[in-house]
Structures are given as structure tokens and as C-alpha cells.
């Protein structure tokens, strides 16, 4: 039997972790971030390094794997890895202070630089990684519906989710424009000068296309009664996977154990 339009637009995920309610995912991310900050305060070795942040990061790819979005999520993590590596490299070799741990010609690693490098680098990897997990396993449609169910004004919810969606739209559109420019013989790859010349022929159609497309979006919203006052109906229903309570309880227990461990370490000093 052929499905109706309402049935087709529903999101039914087989993976129970990926199908968690968006608010529950956000709570898990917040608890993970709190735990990360607490772990960052635990210093090991004589150099006082936050080394526990390194194995703690293993939880991020683990969440990718159990969600069933490992390859997709790791691909989205590439820019974050680049930023983290840059932070670690800069902090390690540039920040001075403390005892010199290693020296070779003009390169040297000092205690203060290594402390800052590990702390900042893995804070970025851990927290940004969990936000990547949440965004990769949750569609903008689910986030918007969750906001509205939580009592947020539907206009605010639309602005937030449309902003996220427009990043994807502009990314695809810019790639299309670049392909079109290449087909006309315009050089888009090479040194900085070549890329600068290709910038304006690419950015102008992108901006004009966004302005023209905004009118179409306004007409579409008005046709659907976006600005009508009163209660709005929804064709899309956001369902819970049934694992929300279990995952939240596990996250709370882990966070409490980390807090208890940190307090016990303070008392031992």
C-alpha cells in the first residue's frame, strides 16, 4: 500500500541512539561538556598535564559508532581536527614558561606550552566532537519541532533552524558555481592570487542567488500560513525512541562519578 504524504515525511530511525529525542541529546552533550571541564582540572605527572582528556576523547568516536554515523561524523570532524592540531602545535612550540622539556635547534617545548596545548586542544576535540555527534544524528526538522514543543516561539525556532540549513544550501550552491566557472575556463585553484581573482565571480552569484531565493521562501511560508495568529498544526510528529531515560541516567551516573572522583582527589591533597 502506498504511503500518504504525511507518512512519507515522518522520520523513523531504526537505531535507537540516533533516534533519541533532541532535547535528551542536548542534555547528554551538556553533561559530557561538564565532565570534560572537570577532567581538565585533573593534572597528572610532574609537568601537571591534563592527560586524562586524551582517553576521554575515545568516547566521541564510540558515540559515532553506536549511532551508526561513524564515517559521516568522522568526515565532519576533519575541520575540528585541523583546528585542534593547529592549537596544539602553536601552544606547544610558542608558549613559553616553566621548565624546558625538550630542545632542538630553534624548537623547544616548555611545561607551560605543553600544558596549554593538551588542555585547549583536547577541550576543543571533546566538546566540539559531541556537538558534531548531536548535529549529525539529528535533522534540522527534528530540532525545529523540539524547540516548538519546548515552548519556543515558532518564528525563533524557524530562524535558528533555517540558519543551519542555509549553511548546507550555500555550500552546495557555491560548489555548483565553482564548477560552472571552471567550465567557462576560469581558474579557481592555485596560489593565493589565482584564488582571489576567482573569489568575486563566485561570491556575487552566490549572494544574488540568496537574495532572489529569499523571496521564494517568503511566499512559500505565507502559503503555509506561517504568519497567521493562533495555534499551528504540524504534519511532522517528533517521536521518542524509548532509550531517552536510559541514556540520560547513564550520562548522569558517569558525571556524578567524575565529580566524586575529583572531590576525593582534592581531599587527598
For each residue, the residues with C-beta under 8 A, 3 or more apart:
1:
2:
3: 7 8
4: 7 8
5: 8 9 235
6: 9 10 235
7: 3 4 10
8: 3 4 5
9: 5 6 235 236
10: 6 7 236 237 239
11: 139 141 142 236
12: 239
13: 16 18 19 241
14: 19
15: 18 19 67 68
16: 13 19 20 241 242 243
17: 20 63 66 67 68 137 241 243 247
18: 13 15 67 68 69 137 241
19: 13 14 15 16 239 240 241 243
20: 16 17 24 25 28 137 240 241 243 244 247
21: 24 25 146 238 240 241 244
22: 25 26 134 138 142 143 146 238
23: 26 27 146 150
24: 20 21 27 28 244 247 248
25: 20 21 22 28 29 133 134 137 138
26: 22 23 29 30 134
27: 23 24 30 31 248 251
28: 20 24 25 31 32 130 134 247 248 251
29: 25 26 32 33 130 131 133 134
30: 26 27 33 34
31: 27 28 34 35 251 252 254 255
32: 28 29 35 36 59 126 127 130 251
33: 29 30 36 37 126 127 130
34: 30 31 37 38 255
35: 31 32 38 39 56 254 255 258
36: 32 33 39 40 53 56 123 126 127
37: 33 34 40 41 123
38: 34 35 41 42 258 259 262
39: 35 36 42 50 52 53 56 258
40: 36 37 50 53 119 122 123
41: 37 38 50 262
42: 38 39 50 52 262 265
43: 48 49 50 115
44: 48 49 50 51 52
45: 48 49 51
46:
47: 98 99 101 111 114 115
48: 43 44 45 111 115
49: 43 44 45 114 115 118
50: 39 40 41 42 43 44 53 115 118 119 122
51: 44 45 54 118
52: 39 42 44 55 56
53: 36 39 40 50 56 57 118 119 122 123 126
54: 51 57 118 122
55: 52 58
56: 35 36 39 52 53 59 122 126
57: 53 54 60 122 125 126 129
58: 55 61 62
59: 32 56 62 63
60: 57 63 64 125 126 129 130 132 133
61: 58 64 65 70 74
62: 58 59 65 66
63: 17 59 60 66 67 130 133
64: 60 61 67 69 70 73 74 133 136
65: 61 62 68 70
66: 17 62 63
67: 15 17 18 63 64 70 73 133 136 137
68: 15 17 18 65
69: 18 64 72 73 133 136 137
70: 61 64 65 67 73 74
71: 74 75
72: 69 75 76 136
73: 64 67 69 70 76 77 132 133 136 137
74: 61 64 70 71 77 78
75: 71 72 78
76: 72 73 79 80 132 135 136
77: 73 74 80 81 129 132
78: 74 75 81 82
79: 76 82 83
80: 76 77 83 84 124 125 128 129 132
81: 77 78 84 85 125
82: 78 79 85 86
83: 79 80 86 87 124
84: 80 81 87 88 121 122 124 125
85: 81 82 88 89 121
86: 82 83 89 90
87: 83 84 90 91 117 120 121 124
88: 84 85 91 92 117 118 120 121
89: 85 86 92 93 117
90: 86 87 93 94 95 117
91: 87 88 94 95 113 114 116 117 120 121
92: 88 89 95 109 113 114 117
93: 89 90 107 108 109 113
94: 90 91 113
95: 90 91 92 110 112 113 116 117
96: 110 112 113
97: 110 111 112 113
98: 47 110 111 112 113 115
99: 47 110 111
100: 103 108 109 110
101: 47 109 110 111 114
102: 108 109
103: 100 107 108 109
104: 107 108
105:
106:
107: 93 103 104
108: 93 100 102 103 104
109: 92 93 100 101 102 103 113 114
110: 95 96 97 98 99 100 101 113 114
111: 47 48 97 98 99 101 114 115
112: 95 96 97 98 115 116
113: 91 92 93 94 95 96 97 98 109 110 116 117
114: 47 49 91 92 101 109 110 111 117 118
115: 43 47 48 49 50 98 111 112 118 119
116: 91 95 112 113 119 120
117: 87 88 89 90 91 92 95 113 114 120 121
118: 49 50 51 53 54 88 114 115 121 122
119: 40 50 53 115 116 122 123
120: 87 88 91 116 117 123 124
121: 84 85 87 88 91 117 118 124 125
122: 40 50 53 54 56 57 84 118 119 125 126
123: 36 37 40 53 119 120 126 127
124: 80 83 84 87 120 121 127 128
125: 57 60 80 81 84 121 122 128 129
126: 32 33 36 53 56 57 60 122 123 129 130
127: 32 33 36 123 124 130 131
128: 80 124 125 131 132
129: 57 60 77 80 125 126 132 133
130: 28 29 32 33 60 63 126 127 133 134
131: 29 127 128 134 135
132: 60 73 76 77 80 128 129 135 136
133: 25 29 60 63 64 67 69 73 129 130 136 137
134: 22 25 26 28 29 130 131 137 138
135: 76 131 132 138 164
136: 64 67 69 72 73 76 132 133
137: 17 18 20 25 67 69 73 133 134
138: 22 25 134 135 142 143
139: 11 142 143
140: 143 144 161 162 164 165
141: 11 144 145 161 236
142: 11 22 138 139 145 146 238
143: 22 138 139 140 146 147 160 161 164
144: 140 141 147 148 157 158 160 161
145: 141 142 148 149 234 236 237 238
146: 21 22 23 142 143 149 150 238
147: 143 144 150 152 156 157 160 161
148: 144 145 151 152 154 157 234
149: 145 146 238
150: 23 146 147
151: 148
152: 147 148 156 157
153: 156 157
154: 148 157 158 232
155: 158 159
156: 147 152 153 159 160
157: 144 147 148 152 153 154 160 161
158: 144 154 155 161 162 226
159: 155 156 162 163
160: 143 144 147 156 157 163 164
161: 140 141 143 144 147 157 158 164 165
162: 140 158 159 165 166 217
163: 159 160 166 167
164: 135 140 143 160 161 167 168
165: 140 161 162 168 169
166: 162 163 169 170 210
167: 163 164 170 171
168: 164 165 171 172
169: 165 166 172 173
170: 166 167 173 174 206 210
171: 167 168 174 175
172: 168 169 175 176
173: 169 170 176 177 206 209
174: 170 171 177 178 202 206
175: 171 172 178 179
176: 172 173 179 180
177: 173 174 180 181 202 205 206
178: 174 175 181 182 188 198 202
179: 175 176 182 183
180: 176 177 183 184
181: 177 178 184 186 188 198 201 202
182: 178 179 185 186 188
183: 179 180
184: 180 181
185: 182
186: 181 182 198 201
187: 190 194 197 198
188: 178 181 182 194 195 198 202
189: 194 195
190: 187 193 194 195
191: 194 195
192: 195 196
193: 190 196 197
194: 187 188 189 190 191 197 198
195: 188 189 190 191 192 198 199
196: 192 193 199
197: 187 193 194 200 201
198: 178 181 186 187 188 194 195 201 202
199: 195 196 202 203
200: 197 203 204
201: 181 186 197 198 204 205
202: 174 177 178 181 188 198 199 205 206
203: 199 200 206 207
204: 200 201 207 208
205: 177 201 202 208 209
206: 170 173 174 177 202 203 209 210
207: 203 204 210 211
208: 204 205 211 212
209: 173 205 206 212 213
210: 166 170 206 207 213 214
211: 207 208 214 215
212: 208 209 215 216
213: 209 210 216 217
214: 210 211 217 218
215: 211 212 218 219
216: 212 213 219 220
217: 162 213 214 220 221
218: 214 215 221 222
219: 215 216 222 223
220: 216 217 223 224
221: 217 218 224 226 227
222: 218 219 225 226 227
223: 219 220
224: 220 221
225: 222 228 232
226: 158 221 222
227: 221 222
228: 225 232
229:
230:
231:
232: 154 225 228
233:
234: 145 148 237
235: 5 6 9
236: 9 10 11 141 145
237: 10 145 234
238: 21 22 142 145 146 149
239: 10 12 19
240: 19 20 21 244
241: 13 16 17 18 19 20 21 244
242: 16
243: 16 17 19 20 246 247
244: 20 21 24 240 241 247 248
245: 248 249
246: 243 249 250
247: 17 20 24 28 243 244 250 251
248: 24 27 28 244 245 251 252
249: 245 246 252 253
250: 246 247 253 254
251: 27 28 31 32 247 248 254 255
252: 31 248 249 255 256
253: 249 250 256 257
254: 31 35 250 251 257 258
255: 31 34 35 251 252 258 259
256: 252 253 259 260
257: 253 254 260 261
258: 35 38 39 254 255 261 262
259: 38 255 256 262 263
260: 256 257 263 264
261: 257 258 264 265
262: 38 41 42 258 259 265 266
263: 259 260 266 267
264: 260 261 267 268
265: 42 261 262 268 269
266: 262 263 269
267: 263 264
268: 264 265
269: 265 266
